[in-house]
């Protein structure tokens, strides 16, 4: 669906389902600009009467590895809109969204998957909130979205340990709503989105606003706290050790400084 020069492919089918495909292989790391483009596309599609639901997917073997912490400058505070400003707009868009998670959804990539209403995953999918293993606070509104989906204790487990949760366990704890064989993953995600799109569109938006109406505000508030803590911890030795460990493909040894 995406050509090699396009970071985000957009395709609208006759059954009122739009597919947004991230195209930054092999790891599909996101940038602020890419999250902004996803949010823009969602808001534009929301104004199109031919679109009632969205499938969010990606090329290759990895759903999204979040931000590329191997290059610390890519996540440093800079001029212009912050990543979480773009993410807040994604939470504010009104269309139901199904994420098709074929591989790793790690860090901010997990946050992106949890911005969707549903997640269809393959058994080989891996979900990880690995921030503590990098010496940093969680982000992308995971403070709000992760416990809402899996419960407080399971969220604390994932956040404190940073461990990878495989597809079958993700289905058990509610992190994945459905499991599908890799070859059927996209079609299963599309089928779920099409089922939603077959319902009355005004009713769906009304129900979604009732059920998720406070999420955007809570996500924005959470990201204000998350951003402040991330910026504070980026000035620590543990953060530098975490970044170096990622670059060296090894486990970090933290000093508590």
N, C-alpha and C positions, 0 to 999 in steps of 0.2 A: 504493500500500500504506500509506503514511503519511498521516495527516491533518495539516493545516497547523500544528496546535498540538503535534505530537509530534516530538521531535528524533530518536527512534529507533523505526522501525517494526519489528515482529516478526511473522513469518508462518511457520507450520509446515505443510508440504505432506504429502500422503499417502505420498510416496516417501522419507520420513525426512529430508528436507532442509529446514532452517530458513533463512529469508532475513532478514538484519538490514539495514535500510535507513536510512542517515544522512540526516536531513532538516533541513539548515541552509543552504539555498541563499542566494546563488548560489555561494559558495566552499566551503561545508561545512567552515568552520574548526571545529576541535574545542575543547572545554574539558575540564578535568579531570573534571567531572561527566559529560560525554558518554562519555569513555573508560571511566569507572567503570561507566556503564550498559551499555556494550557488554560489558565483562568480566563484569558481573553476569548479563547475558542468556546469555552463553556458558556460564557455570557452571550456571545454572538449566537450560538446555537439555541439558547433559551428564547431568543427573539424570533426564531424561525419556526413557523407552525408545522413544518415538516419534521421536526425533531422533538421527541418526548423523553428520550433516555440516552445515556452515554455509556460506551464501553471504553475503559482506559486500559491500554496494553502497551507492550514494548517489543522491540525486535530482539533476537538473540536468545541467550540462555538465562540472562539476568533480568528480573523485572526492573529494579532500580537499586543501586548501591548508595543512594543519597548523595551527599556532597563529597568531592574528592579531597579527602584530608591528607593525601600524600603530597598535595601542593597547598600548603597552609595559606598562601596568599589568596587562594580561590574562595576561602571562607572568612577572610578578614573583613572587618568593617570598612566600608568604602562609601564614597559619595553616591547619591542617587537612592532609589528605592531599595529597601532591605529585602532579603529573601522572604522574611515573614510578612511583609506587606503584600507581596504577591500571593503567598500562601493563604492569607486572610481572605483575599478575593476569591480563592478557590473554594473556601468553606462557605462563602456567601452566595455562590451560584445556585440557582433553584432547581436544576434538573437532577433526577435520580441517576446515580452512577454505579456501574459494576466494574471492579478492577479484576483483570485476568492476570494472575500471578503465576508465572511459569517457573521462576527460579528464586534467587535471593531478593528479598525486600528488606534492606538493611538500613538502620539509622533513619535518616530523613526519607529514605525509600519506603520504610515501614510507615512513616508519617503520611506519605503520599497515598499509600494503599489504604490507610485508615481514613483518609478524607473522602473515600468512596462510601456509598451506602452498603455495598456488598463486596465480598471478595470470593472469587472462584479460583481455586489453586490446584496445582498438580501435586501429586504425592512427593515429588522431588523439590517442591518449593521450600524455602527456608526463610523464616521471619526472625529478625534480631534487632533489639534495641541496644546496640553495642556501645552506647555513649560512655558509660563508666569505664569500659575497657580502653577508651581513648583519653580518659581524664577530663571528661567534659559532661555538662548537664544535657539531658534530653531536650529535643526541640520539635519543631513542626507540629506543635499542639498535642504531642503524645501524652502530656500531662493530663489532658482531658479525654482524648479519644481512646487510648489504650485501656484504662480501667473501665470505661463505658462499655467496651466490647468484651473483655475477658474477665472483668472483676478486679477489685483492688489487689488481692493477694497475688494473683497470677501476673498482674502488671508489675508489682514490686519485684517479683521473682525475675521477670525479664529485664527490668531496669537495673536491678542491683547486680545481677550476674552477667548480663550481656549475652547470655547463651542463645544459641540458634534453636528455634522451634521448628521441627520438620512439619511437612504438610499434614500427615495424619494426626499429630498432636494438635496442630493448629485448628483442625476441624473439631477435635474433641473439646477444646476450650472456647470455641466460638470465634477464633481469629480468622478462620476460613469458613465461609457459609456453605460451600460445596467443594467437593474434590472431583477432579476430572482428569482422565488420562491426558498426557501432554498433547496428543494429536487431536483431542476433542476440546481442549481448553477454551480456545477462542469461540468455538461454536456454542459451547455450553454457556459461556458468559454472555454471548449474543442472545441466546435463547431466553435467558433470565431477563435481560434488558428488554427483549421483545415482548415477553409476558407482561412486564410492567407497562410498556408502551401501549399495549392493547387495552389497558384500563382507561377510564375517562381522564384525560390529561388535566383538566381543572381540578378534579377530585384528588389526583395524585399530588399535584403541587400543594393543595390545601392540606392533605394528610402529612406530607413531608414537612411543611412549615410548622404544623402542630408538633410532630414528633421530633424534629431537629431544629425547631425555631430558635432555641437558645444556644445551639452549638456554635454558630459563627461568632457570637459575642464572647462566649466562654473561650473559644479557641484564640481569638484575638487577645483577650486578657492573659491567657496562659502563655502565649508567645511573647508578650511583653516581659513577663517574669523569666521565661526561658532564655530570651535574648540577653537580658542583663546578667544572668548567671553564666551563660556561655562566654560572654565578653570578659567577665571577671576571671573565669577559670582559664581562659586563653593566655593569661598572664602568669601562669604557674609552671613550675618545673615538670609537674605531672603531665600537663598538656603537651609540653615539648617532648617528653618521653613517649607519650602515646602516639604522637605524629611520627616520631622516629621509628617506633616499633612497626607502625603500619607500612612505612616506606621500606623497612627491612624485612617485612613479612615474618615478624616474630612477636611474642607476647611481651608487653611492657613490664618493667620493674619500677613500681611507683615508690616515691619517697615520702609522700604526704606533704610536699612543699609546692 
